[in-house]
Amino acid sequence: MSDQPRPRASLRTAVVWEVLKEALDRQVKATGRDALDVLDTGGGTGNFAVPA
């Protein structure tokens, strides 16, 4: 089995990241903080929580 991501999966991940980053940026502005605290409770790959 290939380790290369499928094109549709890569596109979907890019779209999710774009929406997530915009939402996080809005939340940072709304709280007046420089950064947010992110708590990853596990159960996934960490692909989103670790970079966030």
N, CA, C and O atoms as a DFTB+ gen file, in Angstrom:
208 C
 N C O
     1  1       0.852      -1.182       0.000
     2  2       0.000       0.000       0.000
     3  2       0.893       1.239       0.000
     4  3       1.905       1.270       0.700
     5  1       0.538       2.234      -0.758
     6  2       1.325       3.453      -0.891
     7  2       1.130       4.372       0.308
     8  3       0.033       4.463       0.858
     9  1       2.207       5.056       0.710
    10  2       2.133       6.032       1.793
    11  2       1.747       7.410       1.286
    12  3       1.574       8.332       2.083
    13  1       1.611       7.567      -0.024
    14  2       1.281       8.870      -0.589
    15  2      -0.202       9.157      -0.397
    16  3      -1.045       8.289      -0.623
    17  1      -0.519      10.401       0.029
    18  2      -1.932      10.753       0.220
    19  2      -2.674      10.812      -1.109
    20  3      -2.096      11.134      -2.147
    21  1      -3.935      10.503      -1.056
    22  2      -4.769      10.597      -2.250
    23  2      -5.047      12.060      -2.540
    24  3      -5.168      12.855      -1.609
    25  1      -5.151      12.437      -3.810
    26  2      -5.398      13.849      -4.151
    27  2      -6.647      14.425      -3.489
    28  3      -6.618      15.560      -3.016
    29  1      -7.742      13.666      -3.447
    30  2      -8.968      14.176      -2.824
    31  2      -8.782      14.384      -1.334
    32  3      -9.282      15.358      -0.771
    33  1      -8.062      13.471      -0.691
    34  2      -7.815      13.608       0.745
    35  2      -6.947      14.830       1.013
    36  3      -7.175      15.550       1.985
    37  1      -5.958      15.069       0.165
    38  2      -5.094      16.244       0.330
    39  2      -5.884      17.526       0.144
    40  3      -5.692      18.487       0.890
    41  1      -6.762      17.551      -0.834
    42  2      -7.594      18.727      -1.076
    43  2      -8.528      18.968       0.106
    44  3      -8.686      20.102       0.558
    45  1      -9.137      17.911       0.596
    46  2     -10.044      18.029       1.741
    47  2      -9.290      18.559       2.962
    48  3      -9.791      19.434       3.668
    49  1      -8.100      18.039       3.210
    50  2      -7.296      18.509       4.339
    51  2      -6.949      19.980       4.183
    52  3      -6.995      20.731       5.157
    53  1      -6.603      20.403       2.977
    54  2      -6.273      21.815       2.733
    55  2      -7.472      22.713       3.006
    56  3      -7.323      23.790       3.583
    57  1      -8.654      22.277       2.596
    58  2      -9.867      23.069       2.824
    59  2     -10.172      23.147       4.318
    60  3     -10.503      24.215       4.831
    61  1     -10.062      22.026       5.009
    62  2     -10.312      22.020       6.454
    63  2      -9.328      22.939       7.161
    64  3      -9.716      23.686       8.059
    65  1      -8.050      22.896       6.766
    66  2      -7.050      23.771       7.384
    67  2      -7.376      25.233       7.149
    68  3      -7.230      26.055       8.054
    69  1      -7.818      25.568       5.939
    70  2      -8.156      26.960       5.629
    71  2      -9.292      27.453       6.523
    72  3      -9.211      28.542       7.091
    73  1     -10.337      26.662       6.645
    74  2     -11.487      27.033       7.472
    75  2     -11.092      27.074       8.952
    76  3     -11.485      27.987       9.678
    77  1     -10.322      26.091       9.388
    78  2      -9.895      26.038      10.786
    79  2      -9.016      27.230      11.139
    80  3      -9.196      27.839      12.193
    81  1      -8.072      27.570      10.275
    82  2      -7.187      28.706      10.545
    83  2      -7.982      30.002      10.642
    84  3      -7.722      30.822      11.523
    85  1      -8.948      30.197       9.748
    86  2      -9.786      31.402       9.811
    87  2     -10.565      31.451      11.122
    88  3     -10.667      32.508      11.744
    89  1     -11.112      30.317      11.541
    90  2     -11.875      30.268      12.793
    91  2     -10.970      30.545      13.994
    92  3     -11.361      31.263      14.914
    93  1      -9.778      29.984      13.987
    94  2      -8.846      30.228      15.089
    95  2      -8.398      31.684      15.118
    96  3      -8.285      32.277      16.191
    97  1      -8.142      32.263      13.950
    98  2      -7.761      33.682      13.885
    99  2      -8.870      34.575      14.437
   100  3      -8.598      35.530      15.165
   101  1     -10.126      34.261      14.090
   102  2     -11.261      35.034      14.618
   103  2     -11.340      34.905      16.136
   104  3     -11.607      35.881      16.836
   105  1     -11.110      33.704      16.634
   106  2     -11.185      33.467      18.078
   107  2     -10.072      34.215      18.810
   108  3     -10.303      34.764      19.887
   109  1      -8.873      34.241      18.240
   110  2      -7.764      34.988      18.845
   111  2      -8.139      36.461      18.945
   112  3      -7.937      37.084      19.987
   113  1      -8.681      37.016      17.875
   114  2      -9.083      38.428      17.879
   115  2     -10.195      38.676      18.891
   116  3     -10.188      39.694      19.582
   117  1     -11.147      37.758      18.983
   118  2     -12.285      37.929      19.890
   119  2     -11.856      37.897      21.357
   120  3     -12.444      38.582      22.194
   121  1     -10.839      37.108      21.664
   122  2     -10.390      36.998      23.053
   123  2      -9.371      38.066      23.418
   124  3      -9.132      38.321      24.599
   125  1      -8.769      38.689      22.412
   126  2      -7.748      39.691      22.674
   127  2      -6.414      39.097      23.105
   128  3      -5.522      39.814      23.557
   129  1      -6.287      37.795      22.963
   130  2      -5.043      37.119      23.341
   131  2      -4.119      37.023      22.133
   132  3      -4.546      37.208      20.993
   133  1      -2.846      36.732      22.397
   134  2      -1.881      36.525      21.316
   135  2      -2.006      35.132      20.711
   136  3      -1.690      34.923      19.540
   137  1      -2.466      34.189      21.514
   138  2      -2.569      32.798      21.080
   139  2      -3.659      32.111      21.884
   140  3      -4.099      32.614      22.918
   141  1      -4.082      30.969      21.401
   142  2      -5.078      30.161      22.097
   143  2      -4.409      28.925      22.687
   144  3      -3.370      28.483      22.197
   145  1      -4.995      28.380      23.720
   146  2      -4.549      27.103      24.264
   147  2      -5.330      26.010      23.549
   148  3      -6.553      26.089      23.438
   149  1      -4.628      24.990      23.064
   150  2      -5.268      23.881      22.362
   151  2      -5.042      22.623      23.183
   152  3      -3.908      22.287      23.526
   153  1      -6.120      21.936      23.491
   154  2      -6.042      20.693      24.249
   155  2      -6.467      19.546      23.345
   156  3      -7.617      19.483      22.909
   157  1      -5.550      18.652      23.068
   158  2      -5.834      17.471      22.258
   159  2      -6.066      16.311      23.216
   160  3      -5.143      15.871      23.902
   161  1      -7.297      15.816      23.264
   162  2      -7.617      14.735      24.196
   163  2      -7.369      13.359      23.602
   164  3      -7.688      12.345      24.223
   165  1      -6.808      13.316      22.416
   166  2      -6.453      12.041      21.808
   167  2      -7.584      11.444      21.001
   168  3      -8.655      12.035      20.856
   169  1      -7.327      10.284      20.490
   170  2      -8.328       9.580      19.714
   171  2      -8.215       9.807      18.221
   172  3      -8.970       9.223      17.444
   173  1      -7.295      10.636      17.819
   174  2      -7.114      10.902      16.391
   175  2      -5.654      10.759      16.016
   176  3      -4.854      10.184      16.754
   177  1      -5.329      11.292      14.857
   178  2      -3.953      11.200      14.376
   179  2      -3.085      12.327      14.895
   180  3      -1.859      12.231      14.858
   181  1      -3.707      13.407      15.384
   182  2      -2.951      14.571      15.821
   183  2      -2.601      15.504      14.680
   184  3      -1.906      16.500      14.881
   185  1      -3.074      15.191      13.485
   186  2      -2.738      16.000      12.311
   187  2      -3.241      17.427      12.404
   188  3      -2.654      18.323      11.796
   189  1      -4.308      17.662      13.145
   190  2      -4.828      19.018      13.274
   191  2      -4.397      19.660      14.583
   192  3      -3.950      20.807      14.580
   193  1      -4.516      18.967      15.680
   194  2      -4.229      19.563      16.987
   195  2      -2.749      19.867      17.177
   196  3      -2.408      20.907      17.740
   197  1      -1.877      18.998      16.728
   198  2      -0.444      19.206      16.945
   199  2       0.035      20.488      16.279
   200  3       0.676      21.298      16.949
   201  1      -0.241      20.719      14.986
   202  2       0.188      21.973      14.373
   203  2      -0.546      23.200      14.918
   204  3       0.033      24.284      14.987
   205  1      -1.808      23.041      15.301
   206  2      -2.575      24.190      15.797
   207  2      -2.013      24.640      17.117
   208  3      -2.515      25.596      17.708
